[in-house]
């Protein structure tokens, strides 16, 4: 099976805006369509409480036909039009789709951050991990989230193998970002966040990119939009992942980034697994 994961940073904008960035996003969607994935996971949809509109659904079906859709949006008292996750999966499949609450602090469980598909012999789960925020204002809550999410993955893994994908908002090792020395106190590369990710792996999960590519350097999944030259200079971070249960690690055929051309921010990831 082939999986794609992408933090789209506003599905509404990607589908309906005429901005240059939206046009670049639609080019990426066209590239994804051509890859014939079985499952597509989207993070940071930023959709209303009611999910995609009729117009959104029509556009999705035009661009990505033959897929069923499930989603989870941010709901009050969490911020509206914030975070959110979505799955698209080929209409030959009939998984059960759930949006679990994992016991996250503050409003994190209401922000539409976790969406899970249950297939006959495995789980596929989609996550948009909370950012620690400017000045690390949300770091304490983020640390609790990491523990709760690890426990959630472990609870799934106790039943059947897991494929976990999404924006984990952490560069795990120094080789996972271009400038580690200057970012040890930046959101996404604090010792606390890196330790939280290590604990997820230690709970029985494999970082598929490292499993396939070893300690290769200079391969990233995100480049800051606020720095116009970040992608040109490849000053990026690898903060998006496909994890699998350890017992399925050797089934992984490919785990890599998808070329998103001139579009900065996140690039999609692709996983192929037997």
C-alpha positions as CSV (number, residue, x, y, z in Angstrom):
1,X,0.0,0.0,0.0
2,X,1.0,3.6,-0.6
3,X,0.4,6.4,1.9
4,X,0.9,10.1,1.6
5,X,1.0,12.6,4.4
6,X,0.9,16.4,4.1
7,X,0.5,19.4,6.3
8,X,-1.4,21.6,3.8
9,X,-1.6,24.7,6.0
10,X,-5.3,25.5,5.1
11,X,-7.2,23.2,2.8
12,X,-9.7,26.0,2.1
13,X,-7.0,28.3,0.8
14,X,-5.4,25.6,-1.3
15,X,-8.7,24.7,-2.9
16,X,-10.4,28.1,-3.4
17,X,-7.8,31.0,-3.3
18,X,-6.3,32.6,-6.3
19,X,-3.1,33.5,-4.6
20,X,0.3,32.4,-5.9
21,X,0.7,30.1,-2.9
22,X,-2.6,28.5,-3.5
23,X,-1.7,27.8,-7.1
24,X,1.5,26.2,-5.9
25,X,-0.6,24.1,-3.4
26,X,-2.8,22.9,-6.2
27,X,0.2,21.9,-8.3
28,X,1.3,19.7,-5.3
29,X,-2.3,18.2,-5.1
30,X,-2.0,17.4,-8.8
31,X,1.3,15.6,-8.1
32,X,-0.2,13.7,-5.3
33,X,-3.1,12.6,-7.5
34,X,-0.6,11.2,-10.0
35,X,1.0,9.1,-7.3
36,X,-2.1,6.9,-6.9
37,X,-1.9,6.6,-3.1
38,X,-4.2,4.3,-1.2
39,X,-4.5,6.7,1.7
40,X,-3.8,10.4,1.9
41,X,-3.5,12.1,5.3
42,X,-3.9,15.9,5.6
43,X,-3.0,18.0,8.6
44,X,-3.8,21.7,9.5
45,X,-6.9,21.7,7.3
46,X,-8.2,24.9,9.1
47,X,-11.8,24.0,8.2
48,X,-15.0,25.2,10.0
49,X,-16.6,23.1,12.7
50,X,-18.8,21.5,10.2
51,X,-15.9,20.3,8.0
52,X,-15.5,20.8,4.3
53,X,-18.2,22.7,2.5
54,X,-20.1,21.3,-0.5
55,X,-17.8,23.4,-2.7
56,X,-14.7,21.9,-1.0
57,X,-16.0,18.4,-1.5
58,X,-16.8,19.0,-5.2
59,X,-13.2,20.3,-5.8
60,X,-11.7,17.5,-3.9
61,X,-13.6,14.9,-5.9
62,X,-12.6,16.6,-9.2
63,X,-8.9,16.7,-8.2
64,X,-8.8,13.4,-6.3
65,X,-11.5,11.1,-7.6
66,X,-12.3,7.7,-6.3
67,X,-11.6,8.6,-2.7
68,X,-13.8,8.5,0.4
69,X,-13.2,11.3,3.0
70,X,-13.4,11.6,6.8
71,X,-12.2,14.6,8.8
72,X,-12.1,16.2,12.2
73,X,-12.2,19.9,12.8
74,X,-11.5,22.1,15.8
75,X,-14.6,22.7,17.9
76,X,-15.5,25.2,20.6
77,X,-14.2,26.2,23.1
78,X,-11.1,25.6,21.0
79,X,-10.3,28.1,18.3
80,X,-12.5,27.9,15.2
81,X,-10.8,27.3,11.8
82,X,-7.7,26.0,13.6
83,X,-5.7,22.8,13.2
84,X,-7.8,19.9,11.9
85,X,-7.1,16.6,10.2
86,X,-8.5,14.7,7.2
87,X,-8.1,11.3,5.6
88,X,-8.8,10.4,2.0
89,X,-8.8,6.7,1.2
90,X,-9.6,4.8,-2.0
91,X,-13.2,3.8,-2.3
92,X,-12.2,0.1,-2.5
93,X,-11.6,0.2,1.2
94,X,-14.0,0.4,4.1
95,X,-12.1,1.3,7.3
96,X,-13.7,2.6,10.4
97,X,-12.8,6.3,11.0
98,X,-12.6,7.7,14.5
99,X,-11.5,11.0,16.0
100,X,-10.3,9.9,19.4
101,X,-9.7,12.0,22.5
102,X,-6.4,11.0,24.0
103,X,-6.6,13.0,27.3
104,X,-4.6,16.0,26.0
105,X,-4.4,19.1,28.1
106,X,-6.1,22.5,27.6
107,X,-8.2,22.4,24.4
108,X,-5.9,20.1,22.5
109,X,-8.4,17.2,22.3
110,X,-10.9,19.7,20.8
111,X,-8.6,20.9,18.1
112,X,-9.1,18.0,15.7
113,X,-5.5,16.8,16.0
114,X,-5.9,13.0,15.8
115,X,-7.8,10.9,13.2
116,X,-7.6,7.1,13.0
117,X,-8.6,4.6,10.3
118,X,-9.0,1.0,11.5
119,X,-8.4,-1.6,8.8
120,X,-8.8,-5.3,9.2
121,X,-5.1,-5.9,10.1
122,X,-3.7,-2.5,11.0
123,X,-4.4,1.0,12.2
124,X,-3.5,4.2,10.2
125,X,-3.5,7.3,12.4
126,X,-3.0,10.9,11.4
127,X,-1.7,13.5,13.8
128,X,-1.1,17.2,13.9
129,X,1.0,17.6,17.1
130,X,0.6,20.9,18.9
131,X,3.4,23.4,18.5
132,X,5.2,24.5,21.7
133,X,4.5,28.1,20.6
134,X,6.4,31.4,20.5
135,X,8.5,31.8,23.6
136,X,7.7,28.1,24.3
137,X,4.5,29.2,26.0
138,X,2.8,25.9,25.3
139,X,5.7,23.6,26.1
140,X,4.4,22.3,29.4
141,X,1.1,21.3,27.6
142,X,3.1,19.9,24.7
143,X,5.0,17.6,27.0
144,X,1.8,16.2,28.4
145,X,0.5,15.7,24.9
146,X,3.6,13.7,23.9
147,X,3.0,11.3,26.8
148,X,-0.7,11.0,26.0
149,X,-0.1,10.4,22.3
150,X,2.6,7.8,23.0
151,X,0.1,6.0,25.3
152,X,-2.6,6.2,22.6
153,X,-0.2,4.7,20.0
154,X,0.8,2.0,22.4
155,X,-2.9,1.1,23.1
156,X,-3.5,0.7,19.3
157,X,-0.3,-1.3,18.9
158,X,-1.5,-3.7,21.6
159,X,-4.3,-4.7,19.2
160,X,-2.7,-4.6,15.8
161,X,0.2,-2.9,13.9
162,X,0.1,0.8,13.5
163,X,1.2,3.2,10.8
164,X,1.3,6.7,12.4
165,X,1.8,9.7,10.1
166,X,1.7,13.5,10.2
167,X,3.3,16.7,11.5
168,X,5.0,15.8,14.8
169,X,6.4,19.3,15.2
170,X,9.8,18.1,16.3
171,X,13.2,17.6,14.7
172,X,14.4,14.5,16.5
173,X,18.1,14.7,16.0
174,X,20.7,17.3,15.1
175,X,20.8,15.9,11.5
176,X,17.1,16.6,11.2
177,X,17.5,20.4,10.8
178,X,20.0,22.6,9.0
179,X,21.1,24.8,12.0
180,X,20.9,22.8,15.2
181,X,23.4,24.9,17.2
182,X,21.2,28.0,17.1
183,X,17.9,26.3,17.7
184,X,18.2,24.4,21.0
185,X,15.7,26.7,22.6
186,X,13.4,27.0,19.6
187,X,10.0,25.3,19.4
188,X,10.4,21.9,17.7
189,X,14.0,21.4,18.9
190,X,13.9,21.7,22.7
191,X,15.4,18.9,24.7
192,X,11.9,18.2,26.1
193,X,10.3,17.8,22.7
194,X,13.1,15.6,21.4
195,X,12.9,13.4,24.5
196,X,9.1,13.1,24.1
197,X,9.6,11.8,20.5
198,X,12.3,9.4,21.7
199,X,9.9,8.0,24.2
200,X,7.4,7.4,21.4
201,X,10.0,5.4,19.4
202,X,11.0,3.5,22.5
203,X,7.4,2.5,23.0
204,X,7.8,0.2,20.0
205,X,7.8,2.4,16.8
206,X,10.3,2.9,14.0
207,X,11.1,6.2,12.2
208,X,10.7,4.8,8.7
209,X,12.8,7.5,7.0
210,X,15.8,6.7,9.1
211,X,15.2,3.0,8.8
212,X,15.5,3.3,5.0
213,X,18.0,6.1,4.6
214,X,20.2,5.8,7.7
215,X,22.0,9.0,8.8
216,X,21.6,10.8,5.5
217,X,21.8,14.6,6.1
218,X,20.2,17.6,4.3
219,X,16.7,16.0,3.7
220,X,13.9,18.1,5.3
221,X,10.1,18.3,5.2
222,X,9.6,22.0,6.2
223,X,11.1,25.3,5.3
224,X,10.0,28.5,7.1
225,X,7.7,30.7,5.0
226,X,8.9,33.8,6.8
227,X,12.4,33.3,5.4
228,X,12.1,33.7,1.6
229,X,15.5,31.9,0.9
230,X,15.0,29.0,3.4
231,X,14.1,26.5,0.7
232,X,16.5,27.8,-1.9
233,X,19.3,27.4,0.7
234,X,17.8,24.2,2.1
235,X,17.7,25.6,5.5
236,X,15.0,23.3,6.6
237,X,13.7,20.9,9.3
238,X,12.5,17.3,9.2
239,X,9.4,17.5,11.5
240,X,7.0,15.3,9.5
241,X,7.2,11.5,9.9
242,X,5.9,8.1,9.1
243,X,6.2,5.8,12.0
244,X,5.4,2.1,12.0
245,X,5.2,-0.6,14.7
246,X,8.6,-2.1,15.0
247,X,7.3,-5.5,13.9
248,X,6.4,-4.0,10.5
249,X,9.6,-2.0,10.0
250,X,11.0,-4.5,7.5
251,X,7.9,-4.3,5.4
252,X,8.7,-0.7,4.5
253,X,9.7,-0.3,0.8
254,X,10.0,3.5,0.6
255,X,9.8,6.4,3.0
256,X,10.7,9.8,1.5
257,X,9.7,13.4,0.8
258,X,7.7,14.4,-2.3
259,X,9.1,17.2,-4.3
260,X,6.8,20.2,-3.8
261,X,8.6,22.5,-6.2
262,X,8.8,26.2,-5.3
263,X,6.2,25.9,-2.5
264,X,7.7,26.5,0.9
265,X,6.3,25.4,4.3
266,X,5.7,21.6,4.5
267,X,6.3,19.1,1.7
268,X,4.3,15.9,1.4
269,X,5.8,12.5,2.5
270,X,5.3,9.2,0.9
271,X,5.4,5.7,2.4
272,X,5.2,2.4,0.6
273,X,4.8,-0.7,2.7
274,X,3.9,-4.4,2.2
